[in-house]
Amino acid sequence: MKKTGLYLLVLLLSVYADAVAQRVLVQSATRSPQTDYAIQQLTQALTAQHYTVLANQRTASYTIQLAPTDPRLGAEAYTIKPLGQQLTVTGGDVRGLLYGCLSLAEALQNGVKLQQISAQRERPHLALRAIKFDLPWDTYRHSYALDLHYNTCRDTLYWQSFLDMMVANRFNALSLWNLHPYTFMIRPTNFPAATPFTNQQLAEWQALFRSIFRMARERAIDTYLIPFNIFTSPEFSKAYNVNPAVNNLEHRHFVDGDTSALVKRYTRECVTQVLNEYPDLTGFGLTLGEGMGGMTPQQREDWMTATIIEGMRLANRKTKLIHRIPFSSTTGSLGVTSVDTEKLTRKSLEREGALDFIDGPVWADLKYNWSHAHSTPTLVKVHGGKLYDTYFKPTPSAYKITWTARNEDFFCLRWGVPSFVRAHIAANNQAYVGGYFLGSETYIPAKDYFTKPGGPVSWSYAFDRQWLFYKLWGRLLYNPATPDAVFKAEFVRRYGSSASQLLNAYALASATPLRLASAFDFTWDFSLYSEGMMAHDANKNVSYISVEQQITQPTLDPTYVSVSDYVKTKTAGGSFNPASMTPPALAALLEKDCQQALKLVQPINTSTNRSFLYEVADVKTWANLGLHLAAKLRGAVALQTYRTTGQATMKQEAVQQLKIALRYWDEVVAITRPLYNDMPLVHLSEQKNGTPAQNDALRFHWEKLRPLVVQDVTRAEQAQARGVN
């Protein structure tokens, strides 16, 4: 009886303590837009967990204290310290303080009680963690696939949601790209006719940009405006241009540059006016290539100095700078890299970094593995070809190298391979590395044109569908030691305990596009589209990768072996380094991982949650694409061996394996057809000359490619050995 009474007393005390702890005061030693946002996020998280957030300390039983910033912690770092009935969050700066509050909010969202919060400390691994975002007006490429995002991106609610995602994932910079942004933001004082809008229309555009920059500042996110060069508005060209021979009214990007004094003055004045009228805009970026045909690398650098850099100097404040490292060492818009161009560019970077009106370091940006960073974490090339060591030796002090991790490989299917992101970051851990830009050029993560109608889902925008992609890159760029448990917990929070194995399943299945891109060499955007198993064909059209291409295409990753090289070596009696990834080894790895992924998701019941259904379906789709690729690799090896040796059994093996590949493709179609629309892609809707295709009804779906998959089987059935008529 005594034990029972004691048990009841302990239980009552526990319930009382829990009830007392439900009354929480959140207070800050200092106030700023960033601390206001932090308190708002904490309040929402507490309320969602049934805490009562109070306005004064007299009735509160638990306190969350946002302490004054402590620079000794370091920029963007934070600590969380529990003591009694109080949690204290301290940041090395206001951004660190905000991250500490978001970390605490995340724990609450995952069901951790305030009394269970443990001491925590984090600091950033890389200083710049940026999103590359192409705006849908005056886009780099002209396509319906980009235009359809126009209305979504003019809605401030979209930007609020996108910026919330960014800060939650520790991205600290947003770069906005389009060909000629100025006339959407200002009416140039000395060139008023350059802006095509009425005063009311321009006021609406200005309100949009001011809202984006203000909301970004509240979330401690830097903002950069990155125009392409040399472009002017069509209205400017018609009203003022004294050099009509180079008017570019259609904004094609591979054209000669207009270097006239008038265009220089106009560009310089636009830069200054934008910076003065938008005080929340953090900085500018410059790119050297588009609209600069016919100019030498030195002429391009000189033009930038006379326009964007000089425009920054004339502004009434300091600003930050992104200098996209040029990819052409020739006078052509497209060219190759060279040591001389690297030396020239390094000289410019060091000069810019020493300027007192530039808030350094300068971010010197390069495209990691050209347009397809989601391939191998090994740096093989940049845009234009080989990267030499000029930018790194000696170690620079005026600038930091940043890597653009372009994603032109998967827009529809969800993706997440934590080990790949960690390996990428580990490979770029040198003192000269400042961070990453993450984003696409042929895709805008705004309007969801993927999801088929059929019931409610938990997302509103396209980027929401790829939450794992952004969470992995952002959190691991901030802290590569962030454990997988953080990402697994997010699956469970969204879908319950039955989703606990989804991260493991994604890590296995969505390695498929990485392996394809490592085994299939590429250059620019359209030369590979991994999600669709598509690439440039012999006519430079984007099409399904045939078994012939799989045989002949060189590999990107130097440890991978192409099908043709493998068969040539094997038939000659040669061997391979044990570390080499041969086609049979790659096929075996794909099969093992994809079958395991399917096994992990097989028992999951998604019948009551359509959003969960999509998450699981994407794992199944990636897994079947991987199994398709494995069978195709085996079929390619058998087909090439038959052609080389004449062994009839190899022809039979090729036909059998390619039929297996077709079966897996049919499974992909069966999974995706009920869930996904036929999707507009820039890959399909843009012509080779860079202008919009006449038929913007062109759409992508795996079902549309099935006849080409069947053709692989036919090729094998009709194949002949070398020397056989």
ZASE-394425 format. One record per residue (C-alpha): x, y, z; residue in one letter. Coordinates in steps of 0.2 Angstrom, whole numbers, padded with zeros to 4 digits, always signed. Example, Ala and Ser with C-alpha at 12.3 -4.5 7.8 and 13.67 -1.06 7.14 Angstrom:
2
+0062-0022+0039A +0068-0005+0036S 
//
This chain:
725
+0000+0000+0000M +0014+0012+0005K +0023+0008-0012K +0007+0012-0021T +0005+0028-0012G +0023+0033-0016L +0021+0029-0034Y +0005+0040-0035L +0014+0054-0027L +0029+0053-0039V +0017+0052-0054L +0007+0067-0047L +0024+0077-0045L +0029+0072-0063S +0012+0078-0070V +0013+0094-0060Y +0031+0097-0066A +0026+0094-0084D +0011+0106-0082A +0022+0119-0075V +0035+0117-0089A +0021+0120-0101Q +0021+0139-0097R +0036+0146-0106V +0043+0163-0108L +0054+0167-0123V +0064+0182-0122Q +0079+0190-0130S +0092+0202-0123A +0093+0211-0139T +0080+0214-0153R +0083+0214-0171S +0073+0207-0187P +0083+0191-0185Q +0079+0189-0166T +0061+0193-0170D +0060+0179-0183Y +0069+0167-0171A +0056+0170-0157I +0042+0168-0170Q +0049+0151-0175Q +0052+0145-0157L +0034+0151-0153T +0026+0141-0167Q +0036+0126-0162A +0031+0127-0144L +0013+0130-0148T +0013+0115-0159A +0019+0104-0145Q +0005+0112-0133H +0016+0123-0123Y +0009+0140-0118T +0020+0154-0123V +0018+0169-0110L +0022+0187-0112A +0030+0190-0094N +0041+0181-0082Q +0029+0182-0067R +0018+0168-0073T +0031+0158-0083A +0039+0142-0076S +0052+0139-0089Y +0062+0152-0099T +0071+0151-0116I +0084+0165-0115Q +0092+0172-0131L +0108+0179-0124A +0118+0193-0131P +0129+0188-0145T +0147+0182-0141D +0160+0184-0155P +0171+0172-0146R +0160+0158-0152L +0164+0163-0170G +0153+0168-0185A +0137+0158-0187E +0141+0147-0172A +0129+0144-0157Y +0128+0135-0140T +0112+0129-0131I +0114+0127-0112K +0101+0120-0101P +0102+0125-0082L +0087+0122-0071G +0071+0129-0078Q +0080+0139-0091Q +0088+0136-0108L +0100+0149-0115T +0104+0151-0133V +0120+0161-0137T +0126+0165-0155G +0143+0170-0161G +0133+0183-0171D +0115+0186-0175V +0115+0172-0188R +0122+0160-0176G +0109+0165-0163L +0095+0162-0176L +0103+0144-0180Y +0103+0140-0162G +0084+0144-0160C +0080+0134-0176L +0090+0119-0169S +0079+0120-0153L +0063+0122-0163A +0068+0107-0173E +0070+0096-0157A +0053+0102-0151L +0045+0098-0168Q +0053+0080-0166N +0044+0078-0149G +0059+0081-0138V +0053+0090-0122K +0061+0105-0115L +0068+0096-0100Q +0076+0084-0111Q +0086+0096-0122I +0104+0093-0120S +0119+0105-0121A +0123+0108-0139Q +0136+0118-0149R +0138+0120-0168E +0149+0130-0179R +0149+0132-0198P +0161+0121-0209H +0159+0132-0225L +0156+0151-0225A +0145+0152-0240L +0130+0140-0242R +0120+0148-0257A +0106+0144-0268I +0107+0148-0286K +0090+0153-0292F +0086+0158-0310D +0071+0170-0311L +0058+0166-0324P +0057+0183-0332W +0070+0187-0345D +0077+0169-0342T +0094+0163-0348Y +0085+0150-0359R +0069+0154-0367H +0056+0140-0364S +0038+0137-0358Y +0046+0126-0345A +0053+0141-0337L +0039+0154-0341D +0026+0143-0332L +0034+0148-0315H +0031+0167-0319Y +0016+0169-0308N +0022+0158-0294T +0038+0168-0292C +0028+0185-0292R +0019+0179-0276D +0028+0184-0260T +0020+0169-0251L +0031+0158-0262Y +0047+0168-0257W +0042+0167-0239Q +0040+0148-0240S +0056+0146-0250F +0066+0158-0238L +0059+0148-0223D +0066+0132-0231M +0083+0140-0234M +0086+0146-0216V +0079+0130-0208A +0093+0121-0218N +0106+0134-0214R +0108+0141-0232F +0114+0159-0229N +0114+0166-0247A +0101+0168-0261L +0108+0172-0278S +0095+0178-0291L +0100+0176-0310W +0093+0183-0326N +0099+0191-0341L +0095+0209-0338H +0086+0212-0321P +0088+0231-0319Y +0072+0237-0328T +0062+0226-0317F +0069+0235-0302M +0072+0253-0307I +0068+0267-0319R +0086+0272-0324P +0087+0290-0320T +0096+0295-0337N +0088+0281-0347F +0070+0281-0342P +0063+0273-0358A +0073+0258-0354A +0060+0252-0342T +0045+0245-0351P +0033+0247-0337F +0020+0260-0331T +0023+0268-0314N +0011+0257-0306Q +0018+0241-0314Q +0035+0246-0309L +0029+0249-0292A +0023+0231-0291E +0039+0224-0297W +0049+0235-0284Q +0037+0229-0270A +0041+0211-0275L +0060+0213-0275F +0060+0224-0259R +0049+0210-0250S +0061+0196-0256I +0077+0206-0249F +0068+0211-0233R +0062+0193-0229M +0079+0187-0233A +0087+0199-0221R +0075+0194-0207E +0081+0177-0210R +0100+0182-0210A +0101+0177-0228I +0112+0187-0240D +0105+0192-0257T +0115+0194-0273Y +0109+0200-0290L +0118+0191-0304I +0115+0198-0322P +0122+0190-0338F +0132+0201-0349N +0131+0211-0361I +0112+0213-0362F +0101+0228-0362T +0082+0229-0362S +0074+0229-0379P +0066+0246-0375E +0084+0253-0371F +0090+0246-0388S +0076+0254-0397K +0076+0271-0388A +0095+0274-0386Y +0107+0262-0394N +0119+0270-0406V +0125+0253-0411N +0110+0245-0419P +0121+0231-0428A +0123+0222-0411V +0105+0225-0405N +0100+0209-0397N +0081+0211-0395L +0077+0193-0393E +0091+0191-0379H +0100+0176-0387R +0115+0173-0376H +0128+0168-0388F +0130+0184-0397V +0144+0197-0399D +0146+0210-0385G +0140+0228-0387D +0155+0237-0379T +0149+0255-0384S +0152+0269-0372A +0133+0271-0370L +0130+0253-0365V +0144+0254-0353K +0137+0270-0345R +0120+0263-0344Y +0125+0247-0336T +0136+0256-0323R +0122+0268-0318E +0110+0254-0317C +0121+0245-0304V +0123+0260-0294T +0105+0265-0294Q +0100+0247-0289V +0112+0246-0275L +0106+0263-0268N +0087+0260-0270E +0088+0242-0262Y +0098+0244-0246P +0093+0226-0241D +0102+0219-0257L +0119+0212-0251T +0129+0211-0267G +0131+0209-0285F +0138+0195-0296G +0147+0195-0313L +0148+0182-0327T +0159+0182-0341L +0154+0174-0357G +0136+0176-0362E +0133+0191-0373G +0152+0194-0374M +0156+0185-0390G +0170+0193-0400G +0179+0199-0385M +0196+0193-0378T +0197+0187-0359P +0205+0204-0355Q +0192+0214-0364Q +0179+0205-0354R +0187+0208-0338E +0190+0227-0342D +0171+0228-0347W +0166+0221-0330M +0178+0233-0321T +0171+0248-0330A +0153+0243-0327T +0148+0232-0312I +0164+0235-0302I +0163+0254-0305E +0145+0254-0302G +0148+0246-0285M +0161+0259-0281R +0149+0274-0285L +0136+0267-0273A +0134+0274-0256N +0138+0258-0247R +0150+0243-0247K +0143+0227-0255T +0149+0209-0258K +0154+0202-0275L +0153+0185-0284I +0165+0184-0298H +0160+0169-0309R +0177+0162-0316I +0176+0163-0335P +0175+0147-0345F +0181+0153-0362S +0199+0158-0366S +0194+0162-0384T +0184+0176-0391T +0170+0164-0393G +0155+0163-0381S +0160+0145-0379L +0178+0140-0378G +0191+0130-0367V +0200+0134-0351T +0218+0139-0351S +0232+0143-0339V +0234+0161-0346D +0215+0165-0343T +0217+0158-0325E +0232+0170-0323K +0222+0185-0330L +0207+0181-0319T +0217+0178-0303R +0224+0195-0305K +0207+0203-0307S +0201+0193-0292L +0215+0199-0281E +0213+0217-0287R +0194+0217-0283E +0197+0209-0266G +0208+0224-0261A +0195+0237-0265L +0188+0246-0250D +0171+0247-0256F +0169+0228-0258I +0165+0218-0243D +0177+0203-0245G +0182+0190-0248P +0176+0189-0266V +0168+0173-0270W +0176+0166-0285A +0164+0153-0293D +0167+0138-0303L +0155+0124-0310K +0160+0108-0302Y +0160+0094-0315N +0153+0107-0328W +0134+0106-0327S +0132+0089-0317H +0139+0090-0300A +0128+0075-0295H +0140+0063-0303S +0156+0059-0294T +0163+0069-0279P +0180+0069-0288T +0183+0085-0297L +0186+0080-0315V +0183+0096-0325K +0174+0113-0324V +0165+0122-0337H +0176+0123-0352G +0187+0108-0348G +0202+0106-0337K +0205+0116-0321L +0223+0120-0318Y +0230+0126-0301D +0232+0144-0304T +0218+0149-0292Y +0225+0139-0278F +0244+0141-0278K +0248+0151-0268P +0233+0151-0257T +0223+0166-0260P +0218+0179-0246S +0208+0191-0256A +0195+0178-0263Y +0188+0161-0259K +0184+0147-0272I +0166+0142-0272T +0159+0128-0281W +0142+0128-0291T +0134+0111-0289A +0123+0112-0304R +0108+0100-0304N +0102+0097-0322E +0099+0078-0318D +0083+0076-0307F +0069+0088-0306F +0054+0076-0303C +0060+0062-0292L +0065+0065-0274R +0084+0062-0270W +0095+0060-0255G +0112+0051-0253V +0120+0058-0237P +0136+0049-0240S +0138+0058-0257F +0136+0075-0250V +0148+0071-0236R +0161+0065-0249A +0158+0080-0260H +0162+0092-0245I +0176+0081-0239A +0185+0082-0256A +0184+0101-0255N +0190+0105-0238N +0205+0115-0243Q +0209+0132-0236A +0205+0141-0252Y +0187+0134-0253V +0173+0146-0247G +0157+0136-0250G +0145+0131-0263Y +0131+0137-0274F +0117+0124-0276L +0104+0125-0291G +0099+0123-0309S +0099+0133-0325E +0086+0123-0334T +0074+0121-0320Y +0065+0133-0307I +0059+0125-0291P +0043+0135-0290A +0027+0129-0298K +0023+0110-0295D +0019+0104-0313Y +0024+0086-0309F +0010+0080-0297T -0005+0072-0305K -0022+0078-0298P -0029+0064-0286G -0030+0070-0269G -0022+0082-0256P -0003+0082-0253V +0007+0091-0240S +0017+0102-0252W +0012+0118-0261S +0028+0121-0272Y +0040+0111-0281A +0055+0114-0269F +0044+0106-0255D +0044+0090-0265R +0063+0090-0264Q +0064+0094-0245W +0077+0080-0242L +0088+0087-0256F +0089+0104-0249Y +0090+0098-0231K +0105+0086-0235L +0115+0099-0244W +0111+0114-0232G +0114+0105-0216R +0129+0096-0221L +0137+0111-0229L +0135+0119-0212Y +0140+0104-0202N +0146+0088-0211P +0145+0079-0195A +0127+0081-0194T +0121+0063-0191P +0109+0054-0202D +0097+0053-0187A +0093+0071-0190V +0086+0067-0208F +0078+0051-0202K +0069+0060-0188A +0062+0072-0202E +0054+0057-0211F +0046+0051-0195V +0040+0068-0190R +0031+0069-0207R +0025+0051-0209Y +0026+0042-0193G +0037+0027-0188S +0034+0017-0203S +0045+0030-0213A +0060+0026-0202S +0069+0016-0216Q +0065+0029-0230L +0082+0038-0228L +0091+0022-0230N +0081+0017-0245A +0084+0034-0253Y +0103+0032-0250A +0103+0016-0259L +0091+0019-0273A +0094+0037-0278S +0113+0033-0280A +0107+0027-0297T +0109+0045-0306P +0126+0047-0298L +0132+0031-0305R +0125+0034-0322L +0133+0051-0323A +0150+0044-0317S +0149+0031-0330A +0143+0042-0344F +0154+0057-0349D +0145+0074-0352F +0148+0092-0354T +0134+0106-0354W +0116+0105-0347D +0108+0095-0361F +0122+0082-0363S +0114+0071-0349L +0098+0070-0340Y +0100+0056-0328S +0082+0055-0321E +0076+0052-0338G +0091+0041-0344M +0093+0053-0358M +0107+0062-0366A +0113+0070-0382H +0112+0058-0397D +0122+0059-0413A +0111+0073-0419N +0113+0083-0403K +0095+0080-0398N +0091+0074-0381V +0085+0056-0382S +0085+0040-0372Y +0102+0033-0370I +0103+0018-0382S +0113+0003-0379V +0125+0009-0393E +0128+0025-0383Q +0131+0015-0367Q +0144+0005-0376I +0154+0019-0384T +0152+0033-0372Q +0168+0037-0362P +0166+0038-0343T +0168+0053-0332L +0175+0046-0316D +0193+0040-0320P +0190+0024-0309T +0175+0019-0320Y +0178+0008-0336V +0168+0010-0351S +0159-0005-0360V +0170-0003-0375S +0186-0002-0366D +0181-0017-0354Y +0177-0028-0369V +0192-0023-0378K +0203-0027-0363T +0195-0043-0358K +0195-0051-0376T +0213-0047-0377A +0216-0056-0361G +0220-0041-0350G +0214-0037-0332S +0209-0022-0322F +0215-0013-0306N +0204-0020-0292P +0199-0002-0288A +0191+0000-0305S +0173+0001-0307M +0170-0011-0322T +0153-0012-0330P +0149-0029-0322P +0155-0023-0305A +0144-0007-0308L +0129-0018-0313A +0131-0029-0298A +0132-0014-0286L +0116-0006-0294L +0107-0023-0292E +0112-0026-0274K +0108-0008-0268D +0092-0006-0278C +0085-0023-0273Q +0089-0019-0255Q +0080-0002-0256A +0064-0011-0263L +0065-0023-0249K +0066-0009-0236L +0050+0000-0243V +0040-0016-0247Q +0031-0018-0231P +0026+0001-0230I +0008+0005-0231N +0004+0021-0239T -0014+0019-0243S -0020+0033-0230T -0007+0046-0235N -0005+0052-0253R +0011+0062-0249S +0019+0047-0241F +0014+0037-0257L +0024+0049-0267Y +0039+0047-0256E +0039+0028-0257V +0035+0028-0275A +0050+0038-0279D +0061+0026-0270V +0053+0012-0281K +0056+0022-0297T +0074+0025-0293W +0077+0007-0289A +0069+0001-0305N +0079+0013-0315L +0094+0007-0307G +0089-0011-0310L +0086-0006-0328H +0103+0002-0330L +0111-0014-0322A +0103-0025-0335A +0107-0013-0349K +0125-0013-0344L +0126-0032-0344R +0117-0032-0361G +0129-0019-0368A +0144-0030-0362V +0136-0046-0370A +0132-0037-0386L +0149-0029-0388Q +0157-0046-0384T +0147-0055-0397Y +0151-0042-0410R +0170-0043-0406T +0171-0062-0404T +0156-0069-0413G +0151-0080-0398Q +0132-0084-0402A +0129-0086-0383T +0134-0068-0380M +0120-0063-0393K +0107-0073-0383Q +0113-0065-0367E +0112-0048-0374A +0094-0050-0380V +0089-0058-0363Q +0097-0044-0353Q +0090-0030-0363L +0073-0038-0362K +0075-0038-0343I +0080-0020-0344A +0063-0017-0354L +0054-0026-0340R +0061-0014-0327Y +0057+0001-0338W +0039-0005-0339D +0039-0006-0320E +0045+0012-0319V +0030+0017-0331V +0018+0007-0320A +0023+0016-0304I +0024+0034-0311T +0010+0035-0324R -0004+0036-0310P +0006+0049-0300L +0015+0060-0313Y +0010+0072-0327N +0018+0073-0343D +0031+0086-0339M +0038+0101-0348P +0057+0101-0349L +0069+0114-0356V +0079+0099-0363H +0064+0096-0374L +0057+0113-0378S +0072+0123-0382E +0079+0122-0400Q +0098+0121-0403K +0099+0139-0407N +0093+0144-0390G +0076+0151-0395T +0059+0143-0390P +0054+0128-0399A +0038+0130-0409Q +0030+0115-0401N +0030+0118-0382D +0018+0104-0380A +0033+0092-0379L +0033+0084-0363R +0044+0071-0353F +0037+0055-0346H +0046+0038-0345W +0031+0030-0354E +0035+0041-0369K +0053+0033-0371L +0047+0015-0370R +0048+0013-0390P +0066+0018-0389L +0069+0005-0375V +0061-0008-0386V +0073-0003-0400Q +0088-0009-0389D +0081-0027-0389V +0079-0026-0408T +0097-0020-0410R +0103-0035-0401A +0091-0047-0410E +0098-0040-0427Q +0116-0038-0422A +0130-0046-0432Q +0147-0051-0427A +0162-0041-0434R +0165-0046-0452G +0148-0055-0454V +0137-0048-0468N 
//
